[in-house]
Each structure stands twice: as structure tokens, then as C-alpha cells.
């Protein structure tokens, strides 16, 4: 893990407020799209990408979650004008698309605990569409992202302790300290 030069959080924990961290979160999704397009089609121009995106969201259960999320990014919501599925809570079309994204396929990356990819997916989804999410939920999800990317997954007991800290009025700084104590300042350096 490394510190963001713009917000000083572990990258990408500053998202969605830090533009640099938000780009890193978006790239988690975009990297899956690039791999899919390259493997299946070689290269595509923008109109062809939109056609492929429509094909993907017609059958989200047949594609990896990163591909589905990226496909939605290539389509515009006719109701609110945002990227489809990323509009504000209450936009019926985006709410529906946001729900459909969860039927996509999840495959854990090599070397990570079972369900790490699910946790990563949920946290990425929340950080990319923060509307209607409580401050506590958002801070917990965004601060956990660097650890999930490094292959960690909190145990049930660790997740409950984290939630309790937030529910008891813990600050973002206290939560960051809590996570550092669980896994050290840098999990790749053998902390925690």
C-alpha cells in the first residue's frame, strides 16, 4: 500500500472525495473492461463499446462484475443523465441498474481469502455510488478498500468490532488507526 499524495490516505481510501483516489477506484473496474474487450474483441471504438456494453447488461449474470460495472459506465441514464447505475438514490432507472449489477460473476483473485472479491466489489460499488449511504457506512467501506486490494478480509469478529467503533461515534481517523492495528501500516510488509 502507498499513501496518496493528494489526500494522505492509503490509496484509494480517499475516494470519492479525493479525485486521485476516485480514479484509482474507477480503474479497478476499467481494468476488467480492458481485459474483457481485448480478449473478446481486440480493440473497439466508442460506438462499438456502447453496443458491447448494452450486450453485457442484457446478461449481467454471464460476465464478471468489473465488466458489468464498466458496461454501465458506458451508458447514460435516460432518467437522470448520469452514468447508468451511478445516478442519485431515487432515480428509478439507476436504482434498478444498481441492483442488477449484483447478479454479475465474482471470482476471487489468486492468493486472497474466499469472498475477498465480493467484499471488494461491494466496497467499490458503494464508493462509486455514495448516494443514500450513511457517513458511517461510507467511511468504513472506503477505508477498508486498500486492505481488500492487498488481499485481506476482515473476520466476522473484526468486522463487528469495526462496525461497533463506528456506531459508537468513532471518527474516520480512529477507524484508520483501528484498521492499521488489525493489519499494520502496510499489510505487504507483514503487519498484523
C-alpha positions in Angstrom: 0.0 0.0 0.0 1.1 3.6 -0.5 -0.1 6.9 0.6 -2.0 9.2 -1.8 0.0 12.3 -2.5 -3.2 14.3 -2.6 -5.2 13.2 0.5 -2.6 11.2 2.5 -4.9 8.2 2.9 -3.8 4.7 1.9 -4.7 4.6 -1.8 -7.7 4.6 -2.7 -9.3 5.3 0.7 -9.7 9.0 -0.1 -12.4 8.2 -2.7 -14.9 9.6 -3.5 -13.7 13.0 -2.2 -10.1 12.7 -3.4 -10.1 12.8 -7.3 -6.9 10.8 -7.5 -8.3 8.0 -5.2 -11.6 8.1 -7.1 -9.7 7.5 -10.4 -7.9 4.5 -8.8 -11.3 3.1 -7.7 -12.6 3.6 -11.3 -9.5 1.9 -12.7 -10.3 -1.2 -10.6 -13.5 -1.5 -12.8 -11.9 -0.3 -16.0 -9.0 -2.8 -15.9 -11.6 -5.6 -16.0 -13.3 -4.0 -19.0 -10.0 -3.5 -20.9 -9.1 -7.2 -20.3 -12.6 -8.3 -21.4 -12.6 -6.2 -24.6 -9.0 -7.2 -25.5 -9.7 -10.9 -25.0 -13.1 -10.9 -26.8 -12.9 -8.2 -29.5 -9.3 -6.9 -29.8 -10.0 -3.1 -30.0 -13.3 -1.2 -30.2 -14.2 2.3 -31.0 -16.7 4.2 -28.8 -19.9 3.3 -30.7 -18.9 -0.4 -30.7 -18.1 -0.2 -27.0 -21.7 1.1 -26.3 -23.1 -1.8 -28.3 -20.9 -4.3 -26.3 -22.0 -2.5 -23.0 -25.6 -3.0 -23.9 -25.0 -6.7 -24.7 -23.2 -7.1 -21.3 -26.0 -5.5 -19.3 -28.6 -7.6 -21.1 -27.0 -10.7 -19.4 -25.1 -9.4 -16.4 -25.1 -12.9 -14.8 -22.7 -14.1 -17.6 -20.0 -11.5 -17.0 -17.5 -10.6 -14.3 -18.6 -7.8 -12.0 -15.9 -5.4 -13.2 -17.1 -5.9 -16.8 -20.7 -5.3 -15.8 -19.9 -2.2 -13.8 -17.8 -0.8 -16.6 -20.6 -1.5 -19.1 -23.0 0.6 -17.1 -20.4 3.4 -17.1 -20.6 3.5 -20.9 -24.4 4.0 -20.9 -26.3 7.1 -20.0 -29.4 7.0 -17.8 -32.4 8.4 -19.7 -34.0 9.5 -16.4 -31.2 11.5 -14.6 -28.5 11.8 -17.3 -25.8 10.2 -15.1 -23.8 7.1 -16.0 -26.4 4.3 -15.8 -26.5 2.9 -12.2 -24.5 5.7 -10.7 -27.1 8.4 -10.5 -28.6 9.6 -7.3 -30.6 7.4 -5.0 -34.3 7.7 -6.0 -33.5 7.7 -9.8 -35.6 4.6 -10.6 -33.5 3.6 -13.6 -30.2 3.9 -11.8 -31.6 2.2 -8.7 -32.8 -0.7 -10.9 -29.5 -1.0 -12.7 -27.5 -0.7 -9.5 -29.5 -3.8 -8.2 -28.9 -5.8 -11.4 -25.1 -5.3 -11.1 -25.1 -7.7 -8.2 -26.0 -10.8 -10.3 -22.6 -10.5 -12.1 -20.0 -13.2 -11.6 -17.4 -12.9 -8.8 -14.2 -14.9 -8.9 -11.7 -14.4 -6.1 -8.3 -13.3 -7.3 -5.4 -15.8 -6.7 -4.0 -15.7 -3.2 -6.8 -13.9 -1.5 -9.3 -15.3 1.1 -12.6 -16.7 -0.1 -15.1 -13.8 -0.5 -12.4 -11.1 -0.7 -13.7 -10.3 -4.3 -17.2 -10.0 -3.0 -16.1 -7.6 -0.3 -14.0 -5.6 -2.8 -17.0 -5.4 -5.2 -19.4 -4.2 -2.6 -17.0 -1.5 -1.3 -16.1 -0.3 -4.8 -19.8 -0.1 -5.6 -20.6 1.9 -2.5 -17.7 4.3 -3.0 -18.6 4.8 -6.7 -22.3 5.5 -5.9 -22.3 7.1 -2.4 -25.8 8.5 -2.6 -28.1 7.5 0.2 -25.3 5.8 2.1 -24.7 6.8 5.7 -21.5 8.5 6.6 -20.6 5.6 8.8 -21.1 3.1 6.0 -19.2 5.2 3.5 -16.2 5.8 5.8 -15.9 2.1 6.7 -16.2 1.0 3.1 -13.7 3.4 1.7 -11.1 3.0 4.4 -11.2 -0.8 4.1 -10.6 -0.7 0.3 -6.7 -0.6 0.5 -6.7 -3.7 2.7 -9.1 -5.6 0.5 -6.9 -4.7 -2.5 -3.9 -6.1 -0.7 -5.8 -9.4 -0.2 -7.1 -9.0 3.4 -10.6 -9.8 4.5 -11.8 -9.0 8.0 -13.1 -11.9 10.0 -16.6 -11.6 11.4 -15.2 -10.6 14.8 -13.0 -7.9 13.1 -16.0 -6.6 11.0 -18.2 -6.4 14.1 -15.5 -4.5 16.1 -15.1 -2.1 13.2 -18.9 -1.6 13.0 -19.1 -1.1 16.8 -16.4 1.5 16.6 -18.3 3.5 14.0 -21.7 3.0 15.8 -20.1 4.3 19.0 -19.2 7.6 17.2 -15.7 6.7 16.1 -14.1 9.1 13.7 -12.5 8.3 10.3 -9.1 8.8 12.0 -10.0 6.3 14.7 -11.2 3.8 12.2 -8.0 4.2 10.1 -6.0 3.6 13.3 -8.1 0.6 14.1 -7.5 -0.9 10.6 -3.8 -0.2 10.9 -3.7 -2.1 14.2 -5.5 -5.1 12.7 -3.1 -5.4 9.8 -0.2 -3.0 10.4 0.6 0.2 8.5 1.3 -1.9 5.4 0.0 -5.4 5.1 2.6 -6.3 2.4 5.3 -5.5 4.9 3.9 -8.3 7.2 2.0 -6.1 9.6 -0.8 -7.5 11.7 
